[in-house]
Amino acid sequence: MHSTDITRATEAPQPIPAHSAAEIKPDRAAGGVQRTAPEIPLIDLMGGSSRAQINVLDHGFIALVDCMPRLVPQGQTADSAIVQAARVSYGHGTKKVNEDRGLIRYLLRHRHTTPFEMVELKFHVCMPIFVARQWIRHRTANVNEYSARYSILPDRFYTPNLDQVRKQSKANRQGGEELFRIHEDAQDLKTAQDFVRYLDDVEGFYKRYLALTEQGVSREMARIGLPVNMYTEWYWKCDLHNTLRFLALRLDSHAQFEIRAFAQAMLQLIEPLVPATVEAWKDYEVGSVHLSALEVDALRRLAAGQSAQLASDNSRERAEWAEKAAALGFNLP
Ligand SMILES: Cc1cc2nc3c(=O)[nH]c(=O)nc-3n(C[C@H](O)[C@H](O)[C@H](O)COP(=O)(O)OP(=O)(O)OC[C@H]3O[C@@H](n4cnc5c(N)ncnc54)[C@H](O)[C@@H]3O)c2cc1C
């Protein structure tokens, strides 16, 4: 659904050389700024690029435009800022990459989360308004969005291909996983075509929107008749801890396909910046199975050769337990 090539604006530059202590002279006078020379030459984590962009859906994109730290000692990544904060001592975080990885894994395993807030990520995103409405619920980010009061919205609408139109799920009221079988079933093909025509019709309102603004209707009023498959843009800045929280929720199979496509691209952009953190997060969060007390009890009984029924009369909870048990390799009767 999205191009996997990351577009970078410029070629990678040379490392910034470390200065000798003589070159950066600390000013000892009261009120003077004391500067410390880096022990190791610094490199730009974005490789000198102004942005690293991945195209998503038909007109959207997500671009990493900045990060903190951006300059890191050669041979290191932004993981070093997490380690540095966890050790609360300058320089110690740069000693042994293996120890750093172990510390990061320990921090994530034990949900010692604040060191992960030391890394900041800034994205420029262009997404359909219905995706933006889900995205904005993640309140810990800083957001600045395109103003349709100030400017005319560009003519960009999200329209899925016919073979990407999804049916309403019967099991999950919020879900739509199954695709219309447009190649096998004539009725499915017609329904999918009807849906795409319906989107074409609402897109037709764009001309009326433009005409009304030309006739003097304010932009802030004219835009209220536009549909939510229209694209908007924003800058989104968030710390790594909350970005990983966003990703855990929006990469999940229960999240809507369209926001999942952006989350997958976001993960692709950040993984090279914080490889040890992403590795640990995949191990302890994405690939993990969280068990409730009732589920632990059922698992114990299963191990003792007894009934693995969950002590709950809630059918959804029992179905979730069956799913988790299957993920653990047990098929419940
Ligand atoms: C699959 C899926 C389906 C969903 N369906 C619906 C739906 O039907 N209707 C709906 O309304 N929403 C829905 N949501 C949105 C969901 O309820 C959350 O609002 C959204 O996922 C953001 O999660 P969050 O609150 O953890 O994130 P954030 O807002 O980023 O919060 C991160 C953490 O900070 C804490 N925090 C943030 N702000 C505050 C604050 N002001 N005070 C105290 N603590 C704060 C949060 O408790 C949380 O622990 C859905 C989300 C998903 C992933």
The ligand as an SDF file (V2000), in Angstrom:
LIG
                    3D

 53 58  0  0  0  0  0  0  0  0999 V2000
   -8.7860   -0.1200   18.0200 C   0  0  0  0  0  0  0  0  0  0  0  0
   -9.2310    1.1540   18.6740 C   0  0  0  0  0  0  0  0  0  0  0  0
  -10.5820    1.4630   18.7550 C   0  0  0  0  0  0  0  0  0  0  0  0
  -10.9870    2.6540   19.3680 C   0  0  0  0  0  0  0  0  0  0  0  0
  -12.3300    2.9710   19.4190 N   0  0  0  0  0  0  0  0  0  0  0  0
  -12.7370    4.1320   19.9680 C   0  0  0  0  0  0  0  0  0  0  0  0
  -14.1300    4.4970   20.0170 C   0  0  0  0  0  0  0  0  0  0  0  0
  -14.9690    3.7550   19.5910 O   0  0  0  0  0  0  0  0  0  0  0  0
  -14.4690    5.7010   20.5490 N   0  0  0  0  0  0  0  0  0  0  0  0
  -13.5480    6.5480   21.0690 C   0  0  0  0  0  0  0  0  0  0  0  0
  -13.9130    7.6210   21.5500 O   0  0  0  0  0  0  0  0  0  0  0  0
  -12.2200    6.2330   21.0440 N   0  0  0  0  0  0  0  0  0  0  0  0
  -11.8040    5.0620   20.5160 C   0  0  0  0  0  0  0  0  0  0  0  0
  -10.4520    4.7610   20.4790 N   0  0  0  0  0  0  0  0  0  0  0  0
   -9.5060    5.7230   21.0410 C   0  0  0  0  0  0  0  0  0  0  0  0
   -8.9930    5.2620   22.4220 C   0  0  0  0  0  0  0  0  0  0  0  0
  -10.0450    5.2300   23.3630 O   0  0  0  0  0  0  0  0  0  0  0  0
   -7.8980    6.2260   22.9150 C   0  0  0  0  0  0  0  0  0  0  0  0
   -8.4430    7.4960   23.0540 O   0  0  0  0  0  0  0  0  0  0  0  0
   -6.7410    6.3130   21.9670 C   0  0  0  0  0  0  0  0  0  0  0  0
   -6.3080    5.0300   21.5920 O   0  0  0  0  0  0  0  0  0  0  0  0
   -5.5820    7.0740   22.6240 C   0  0  0  0  0  0  0  0  0  0  0  0
   -5.0470    6.2460   23.6320 O   0  0  0  0  0  0  0  0  0  0  0  0
   -4.3840    6.8410   24.9440 P   0  0  0  0  0  0  0  0  0  0  0  0
   -5.4000    7.5780   25.7490 O   0  0  0  0  0  0  0  0  0  0  0  0
   -3.6710    5.7140   25.5960 O   0  0  0  0  0  0  0  0  0  0  0  0
   -3.2950    7.8220   24.3170 O   0  0  0  0  0  0  0  0  0  0  0  0
   -2.7720    9.2190   24.8390 P   0  0  0  0  0  0  0  0  0  0  0  0
   -3.8510   10.2230   24.8140 O   0  0  0  0  0  0  0  0  0  0  0  0
   -1.5430    9.5100   24.0600 O   0  0  0  0  0  0  0  0  0  0  0  0
   -2.4010    8.9500   26.3250 O   0  0  0  0  0  0  0  0  0  0  0  0
   -1.2060    8.2720   26.6860 C   0  0  0  0  0  0  0  0  0  0  0  0
   -1.2200    8.0940   28.1720 C   0  0  0  0  0  0  0  0  0  0  0  0
   -1.2770    9.3670   28.8140 O   0  0  0  0  0  0  0  0  0  0  0  0
   -2.4380    9.4370   29.6690 C   0  0  0  0  0  0  0  0  0  0  0  0
   -3.0610   10.7370   29.5020 N   0  0  0  0  0  0  0  0  0  0  0  0
   -3.1000   11.4790   28.3780 C   0  0  0  0  0  0  0  0  0  0  0  0
   -3.7600   12.6160   28.5840 N   0  0  0  0  0  0  0  0  0  0  0  0
   -4.1760   12.5810   29.8650 C   0  0  0  0  0  0  0  0  0  0  0  0
   -4.9250   13.4520   30.6800 C   0  0  0  0  0  0  0  0  0  0  0  0
   -5.3830   14.6200   30.2250 N   0  0  0  0  0  0  0  0  0  0  0  0
   -5.1610   13.0830   31.9370 N   0  0  0  0  0  0  0  0  0  0  0  0
   -4.7000   11.9170   32.4350 C   0  0  0  0  0  0  0  0  0  0  0  0
   -3.9880   11.0420   31.7070 N   0  0  0  0  0  0  0  0  0  0  0  0
   -3.7220   11.3670   30.4490 C   0  0  0  0  0  0  0  0  0  0  0  0
   -3.3750    8.3450   29.2020 C   0  0  0  0  0  0  0  0  0  0  0  0
   -4.1760    7.8370   30.2370 O   0  0  0  0  0  0  0  0  0  0  0  0
   -2.4290    7.2950   28.6810 C   0  0  0  0  0  0  0  0  0  0  0  0
   -2.0060    6.4460   29.7250 O   0  0  0  0  0  0  0  0  0  0  0  0
  -10.0280    3.5570   19.8950 C   0  0  0  0  0  0  0  0  0  0  0  0
   -8.6610    3.2310   19.8100 C   0  0  0  0  0  0  0  0  0  0  0  0
   -8.2600    2.0590   19.2200 C   0  0  0  0  0  0  0  0  0  0  0  0
   -6.7740    1.7460   19.1470 C   0  0  0  0  0  0  0  0  0  0  0  0
  1  2  1  0
  2  3  1  0
  2 52  2  0
  3  4  2  0
  4  5  1  0
  4 50  1  0
  5  6  2  0
  6  7  1  0
  6 13  1  0
  7  8  2  0
  7  9  1  0
  9 10  1  0
 10 11  2  0
 10 12  1  0
 12 13  2  0
 13 14  1  0
 14 15  1  0
 14 50  1  0
 15 16  1  0
 16 17  1  0
 16 18  1  0
 18 19  1  0
 18 20  1  0
 20 21  1  0
 20 22  1  0
 22 23  1  0
 23 24  1  0
 24 25  2  0
 24 26  1  0
 24 27  1  0
 27 28  1  0
 28 29  2  0
 28 30  1  0
 28 31  1  0
 31 32  1  0
 32 33  1  0
 33 34  1  0
 33 48  1  0
 34 35  1  0
 35 36  1  0
 35 46  1  0
 36 37  1  0
 36 45  1  0
 37 38  2  0
 38 39  1  0
 39 40  1  0
 39 45  2  0
 40 41  1  0
 40 42  2  0
 42 43  1  0
 43 44  2  0
 44 45  1  0
 46 47  1  0
 46 48  1  0
 48 49  1  0
 50 51  2  0
 51 52  1  0
 52 53  1  0
M  END
$$$$
